Amino acid sequence: MIKYSVKKGDTVEVISGKWKGEQGKIIAVVRKNERVVLEMIGLSPEKQQQIGRRTVKKTPDNPKGGLIERAVSVHISNVKLKVKGEKETKQKKEEQKA
C-alpha cells in the first residue's frame, strides 16, 4: 500500500493544473485513483461557477433536496501540504542574508 504525505482534514495548496494556486481542505483520499477530493477555500464567484452545482433528490439526510456545491478532485501529486508559518520562515531567511 502506498503511503501519502497528506490525509483527510489537511489544508493543502494546489501546485499544478486547472486549480493552481488555490487552497482547499481534503474531504477524502481516493487511493484507487490516487486522487484527493478538495473543498475549496476562498474562491471567487467566477471560480465557484466553474466547479458548478449538482441537483440532489430528497432523502432523509437532505429533506429539502435542491442544489449542492460540488467538490474538486485533484491528483495527489498536484497538491502540497500547507504548513502554517511557511511564509514567515522565508522572510526571516531573506532578512538574515541581507
Phi and psi in degrees as a GROMACS rama.xvg file:
@    title "Ramachandran Plot"
@    xaxis  label "Phi"
@    yaxis  label "Psi"
@TYPE xy
-79.1607  140.651  ILE-2
-101.609  130.198  LYS-3
-105.71  154.931  TYR-4
-85.0617  -7.94769  SER-5
-123.497  158.178  VAL-6
-143.141  171.958  LYS-7
-58.3258  132.861  LYS-8
97.1912  -13.8206  GLY-9
-72.9198  150.049  ASP-10
-96.2025  127.932  THR-11
-129.077  163.067  VAL-12
-116.601  135.921  GLU-13
-81.9215  125.675  VAL-14
-102.337  -11.6541  ILE-15
-157.43  160.678  SER-16
101.098  -168.2  GLY-17
-61.6931  -32.9302  LYS-18
-101.728  24.8052  TRP-19
-54.7002  133.027  LYS-20
89.011  -9.0461  GLY-21
-87.8754  155.472  GLU-22
-110.434  150.649  GLN-23
-156.605  165.32  GLY-24
-107.636  134.604  LYS-25
-75.2906  122.684  ILE-26
-90.1942  -39.978  ILE-27
-153.979  153.336  ALA-28
-113.764  120.019  VAL-29
-98.5895  97.2481  VAL-30
-66.7749  -33.9614  ARG-31
-59.6575  -42.1896  LYS-32
-104.172  2.84352  ASN-33
54.2097  50.45  GLU-34
-129.518  159.664  ARG-35
-121.876  144.995  VAL-36
-101.134  124.454  VAL-37
-113.383  141.768  LEU-38
-100.065  109.736  GLU-39
-70.8831  143.309  MET-40
-112.096  129.401  ILE-41
66.2135  41.6169  GLY-42
-83.1027  148.661  LEU-43
-72.9123  159.107  SER-44
-57.1046  -33.1508  PRO-45
-65.9067  -42.3404  GLU-46
-69.9377  -33.9037  LYS-47
-64.2405  -35.3557  GLN-48
-66.6347  -33.741  GLN-49
-63.923  -37.5529  GLN-50
-68.0869  -46.9735  ILE-51
87.9928  -175.84  GLY-52
-131.424  164.859  ARG-53
-133.014  153.816  ARG-54
-88.2941  137.119  THR-55
-123.111  133.818  VAL-56
-74.0398  163.665  LYS-57
-67.9664  132.697  LYS-58
-141.057  167.997  THR-59
-59.864  -32.7913  PRO-60
-73.5493  -33.8257  ASP-61
-129.278  79.8324  ASN-62
-64.3082  -25.8283  PRO-63
-85.9379  -27.3765  LYS-64
72.4217  -154.584  GLY-65
103.812  -154.527  GLY-66
-96.5761  140.634  LEU-67
-130.533  142.097  ILE-68
-65.5774  142.104  GLU-69
-87.1835  159.998  ARG-70
-102.904  164.377  ALA-71
-105.994  133.004  VAL-72
-105.104  125.76  SER-73
-130.948  143.584  VAL-74
-62.9651  143.117  HIS-75
-64.3254  -24.5968  ILE-76
-75.8166  -11.4085  SER-77
-97.4068  9.37279  ASN-78
-121.762  151.309  VAL-79
-129.494  133.774  LYS-80
-61.7419  128.776  LEU-81
-85.9194  114.757  LYS-82
-97.5711  128.731  VAL-83
-66.2023  136.248  LYS-84
82.3584  10.1678  GLY-85
-64.3504  -42.3528  GLU-86
-66.5562  -35.2823  LYS-87
-61.2914  -41.7391  GLU-88
-67.5166  -37.5381  THR-89
-64.5959  -40.4619  LYS-90
-65.7999  -39.7301  GLN-91
-65.157  -38.686  LYS-92
-63.5363  -40.8462  LYS-93
-65.7327  -38.6636  GLU-94
-66.2819  -37.0414  GLU-95
-68.5739  -34.2989  GLN-96
-70.5174  -33.032  LYS-97
